[in-house]
């Protein structure tokens, strides 16, 4: 019997640096005098790994002083996680293997099959596409493991079926049915799933090379995927005469009992057992390598060490410490007895920041400091893309251009955001907020000069601010028509704008339409607004490719959705599309994601974002197949990716200098340190303080630290005598006495708060609408029903349907109460409505508008003020903080109103709020007098009301208008004023320093 040939499988230890160590060993082993390495073929896991190895070859040549270099042929085996295809070596044109189905075509086909299978219970729109995407991901997961659809109805699954909950049973039934129908669809199209095609190509290459070995060297380096078909191919490569498989960071020093503790890893101990046990250590960084070796049929003892090291190698003790760091649970008990050389982490520092912003600033400082050494290369590795972007922006302050090689989701780029804003305008039927956001986007200018475009936009936006309007373009068009008289060019701007976005409103939000037609309309509108800039840069080119593919297959599938769902559909579809920056960043700085960092090495590696849920990411349960089903089928558990993240960290820890960084909080609250970081801290034990780095954090804090500011004093503005000479409105006297600062800011400084865009209707707006309705009704002759006027005013103001539904019924009943009360007058009649009046007191003009002025039969007058809410109390009137009725009464007695004058004896608030008595048949509306009349025990007597009001007015004029009293902020803390100017007066800074009497402590 022939002796078994030992497969050529090697491991490069973590401390050696994979790419540089690989090159250092390949060059002397495979280079030829005339051809260099041109006859060597390298199988690499991804195109990014190919770039990393190419850079390592260049560095090696530079170190050796070689002026030129013939590099090997590098073939990519592809990585589904990176959405990469196989390289040309493994994708031969002559192979009789069908092409892979387009991912977008599969998405819409699966959505159609799910809807057909689930019937009336099937979701629609974005939810249906999301379910189709999850179904495709689960199918790929099974296909990568070589599991066919027939195994879903095999004995292993059927034996479990009865023990599953109803939800999992239904999900399994739907998934199996959809997959069976999908295979029929693929056969009809003569296509294969990408994962199934990879399996066939791997098997094709394995059979070809086994039957007819290549005549040139073949080396697979850095491939760690444990897919069965790929494992078979790697075994063939390892058995070739001039072949080899080189694994990254495989721990050859791990004790046998620890290796056994990792679990089955695909090797069932007995026939019929599942290849993965429940207690397998799938989160261990060596688990996926054990799985790969088991599927290759290679014993751990057959793996040989790679005895070359790279340029950025660290001491061998680092690999021993990394092996100890990730021991499985039982073996971790030996930490307490570990010798020093097994736990030595010299060169590893731990850094904790308070916030992600502080962490990013500290990381950027470390990069900046490292670049002072002309030979040092720096890599920032993090799965947290927002943190990576923060680091990139901070480095730009020092003119260090560092590109985030993991890219940005297409939905978060400038072009992608413009496209999605256009979709939101369609989805929300041109609400004011998405329309203004789209028109203000940096790419939008409609072909105008950007400054001119923005001036017109801001003019219109300011007029649109306020309560929520009806959807559609009509409310905006009405605002523009009012502006044209004073801003003529706004009309031309709006004509251009409306022509671009009007097609977006041609669809009814709840009426289904073809998705391809909606995308056509969105793309046309976005291009009309942004021009060629939309498609110009790398994000625009990615967007153009996405739109073409997505639209093509949506049209082929005739997929229909409601326009209101189109924005969500596009966000889900665009989020997985990564836009990577073009080359041109700093040659010695890299900002990498976990996938990009594999096989990479730098002199200093900063592992940032080491928080639970980030690194490692949150483990997720498959949404369609229950964990016991996956285990029975032979699919690794949900924690398998945690082991890959641990392996990524183990590889990064092999660098000469390593910084492990985290922040104690994020935008959602306190964070939990990564389980990996906690292991590092536990392994270090008493040595932890020596490895804690606070210097960069201190510098980051120093950059934003300033001198401690003195306590901000309570504002007491002191305008000069000329500035104080202002008029006083009937409603402003209360503010002048209660909070002089508010009067100063509003009247003297002329500062007014801007309403928010598409704001929720405020009480002030409700009062304005109610007053307009009442004024028009009072002035009408003959008087129509007040409800008809209300409906017309609501229509003119484009009142939002939600507001109509919530407020209109109550307002209608209250207005009918007013109509009933006024119609019942006999000896009293209305003589003025919404009339302006004024008087002069000590040379100061006092003015105001009266809601209603009535005359009694005896010739005296009644002052009426309408309120949509509760009126001021008698106590407030007595304290001098509700003097409006009194001032209006004084004006009436001093001939301040042209419509009528005389003695004012009645002072009434007519509230439109809920009635206080059961006798009101309308349920809303009541009259209240804020004086001590009838059975009331508080308030001013009627005969004292106007004299007291005059005294308060005289005192205010003497103190603040003619005198030199400061306009003190919150002079009376009990005054129930608005909070409009609280930020301006910096209330939160000085209020805590006030004593109980309102004086500075």
Steps between C-alpha positions, in 0.01 A plus 500: 500500500641837395596738777261789544647826366500769763300804384697822486308723741680782680411757762636852539486598866323819596818676614672454160262713291325292236548687172863601556593160642327329208699701247823453693456123465362486146780698338792266588286188458337565161695771319688403182796682345329589173136511603503620855168393654306516174443122492348496849122518547363634828143423606385783725167550680405841359607783276594698811732220604653515153570870547648436844734228370600717201605778737695244706689391185588863426625557855709182484654604169582841642665346805707267280595784266346337193428758228232284339275210586300235312217420739298179503159455346243568770159336473209590728277220628235757582326593822122513524527732800673751273263435208797392292504262207758234425813602319552397135719203592208322669231626266599339170296590196514143372344341812152366441360676806203741471552864586401643838164672529510876553446586872233759423316263268503239773371751756186583302444139398517385863260778600257376236531140620454599866184695414372204299577252779367703794191629321298761687729482804801610294649842580520769235735772384822551693417224750456244222835595343667485840363148552620403152846632583510295822380194311781540247757538779379181670509312170858615443595394851373149428654487153844604626484205738404272211148438634240439232125569530426129525664495843232735634255210475749235609472288811727726708263795458174306504591346834528852644194646332249400765704656781516840330262782589226588254692805378808297409290228338323754278828669415668170409203396288498831309877499454509143367214572260657822372840335452346213303315743274816709466700203377236447233531863399880470478473189285266685266747788471804267478662686788653417837518676834836669543584276797403183313706608200803562725465147633490355149797705387702393804413138435579543129841648578572231762419219259698663218812555712474158657473335158754725330717688753615850392854517369578808708500562876159560664468654849179585688573770757274658761191303401308417818150435369392154613248441221512126417562548128779751564650269763513219241675733256755605762573136576577443133731804501673373816562162332654645180872442456556875477200603703446633851227640722606776739266584786505828695544506877451127557610418855743208487582531870149428626495195730313197374240508777422862415472411132255225590299741715419706191245231408409288203550771237333306222630158599208294634631240750242239398290445186172686537643759743483865403832648384461785749421449868311746714806562719749550214723805562394663171599843631866397540737655241644157410165326456448585133858384428431169674185468290702568185764242588236239581330557166837488322577171674821643646610421852615784721839331538552519123499882499855634484627840618604764244846602613519840333393824659387832356627854530256588777551188713472506877669275759397130500368537852209697354358188330526306826305774677236510224455124531457533875266794458238307304503174693155336516312504834647192671854571384471863618523371857872455442555876469586523866792260444622641168871584493602852407604414143147369427329824605752758387328780306781754476409759239125468561322801648139541615326834461152596619331823395182653634318538166545388138601855407773502764612152389522612136704807597738290711543243220573780252763638738669160520507481120639851475771420752598174327545675166784704646708185449563494125513120488195418707171377353174541692171314467175586676278192508137525606163359395339826616468702178378824666804486727725442199354805325560709811865396501533586130355847558724569798808399301396738223560787746871424467477452122530122542278341238396158627231319306261262671562198280185325625305770318169663581152363433365646177200635693735723706692656211413835344358351181318224685349745746377726220334201333338389826375852580333503161339167588385643834330789321303242303433279802370788711315671215719811507483589868682821576790342691620250234443756223712764672764239593524388138518853362767589756717196422857600398455348153168671426505828307274445197774638276505836685791663674509335842479822702198625303329164540550505878376859537171413333473177695549675835245766413236236433602282794462788744143556387425130524609482862215444739225245554483190288338553163312268272716275286557571134649796316196727524582645845855583385365646175261723698790632709706573188209690339483726806875563480513586131381858559811576710742235368439477126782255425356250750228427246755396236682290757182322600397440141831322441472308826139396457561370151772274642314355799136515385517150341575362848149598611318344206463173692245438774696399813282194573433387144744232381725571204787324330825547690690547173274792404548660841880469469484652151311799639734538799814479286363757253403743777835462679692557177289805412589653837864392527608468138801289407652553846268228626687234300849656479708370793558152635176509699313619192642219291401245764154656513464483122596132499260427783210684336554323169513151654218553749269661244573237236406206719207680665360557150563140401318378813224762459532557873244742646503701822325800646686826437502567873730194541748586225747684725522209744545251215788705358669546838499125561636433152770769509631438853704186408663680203838631618664798328874493545720805451746521212868457573705797604504500881807506723740218409569402861151531649217251459150509649361150464197290577541146630481341155748750356742449789539126445855413389596866550772615733645831616759608756226633725145366489222684682199277563217745571138454599563200726151497650252217519263517205768667286802273527371233505173594338172387645431134429180446308270201475400403147156648446373207290652179635509406867844438659427125557417464129826666395692284744337185365584608145864553590512881494715683759310691767427872513814564711725376221565858385612592850785256453592672172504837682722346768735372229512849347602643837755223555662586168507871586657424840803361322625847403805647677289777656130455570250739655165360614249782522139541611261770619302477822188647342340534161198691375263252668663494844767301690677226307625155599868421431561236236536147635836492324621811681383360832708190430806713435446684827444176690812340350713800596371497855733703723688621193195685365599847634831477309311441175243776550557799272345831605740740326312515170170541686644784705625671184161456333330658799755779511419589140142584594566622852475867572532720804221453750246764421374716784140459607283680248315777684130552481441725195403858584515695172520878538408668168538875478214746526441522124487123463245474782248727329286232340127446487325235709237263368207392713646149524858614570444676832471162673838396362659833591400458862545123532816446293650830378769315306238348270365847428852629438589217260175515306424870489830682537732245335229396248592132534230256394521119505460318170241226485617154406430367155192275498454573869229357715219758536565716804240657731589839350421370151174348620404834650586679176278267296211525748522881503495513119187282489322708762598828336371395159178371653438816702561722197287293261161647406286299477673254730550148358531205736831540681597144410507592130748778572711261707521253211599776257774631730636149549512457123674834444763418762563149363445355846649153529242215493622368836442838658155514348415162641624581851404864551221585254218309677570673833544842340180454304295441816661797676431732204140385490479594868626852418249523217220392734600742776530805274175418321323497837592859587208732563618814679864461399660528160842468341636838391861416402699192403879467473530877530826681561517759774761716666560761768794698629615491860787724606597535136513122442272345239292211632325301232318173448233313312173416666339171405150630559337813643135475613263774615248438776153653503613763752772620260797351683743271326613138540853400409509144359812295435484159329722220632550157348623368836455589864485876573721671762391459858369773728818469708717578197293812432532605863879455489524710183597225253178494292419863427389477136128547572573792728715680242236449231238637742715809560530552123123478462445764771757730336349479151770263383267304271335669204200263504384584854602662823360522850529356844613137513311301762521145365819299461459148359711215375315277252681169509458241224622223729285227650197632683515514880130428555273223383239748388690591181336298218807543278749359749753776425520868588446709809523864618718604794554836663843539664365731773347458843135477402217281619619222727867533409730554796818602318589772257451874478162663549365631165526863612870459584600322179572797272664718768726210598585433136586871455725487806683193371540669160630824648747309716632299202543809286677686779735210574593362158390738225574839658721378783826307524382170647692202352304252293572215741450145375223308676435783740197315631562124491126431535414685180372237251673642196627326188841334482588663167797692636621256767798393289586861416502595868705181571251406767651160585838661577394747765169368636662223713703769678192693615378473858140440598427873479628528143823676588851385409640270767 
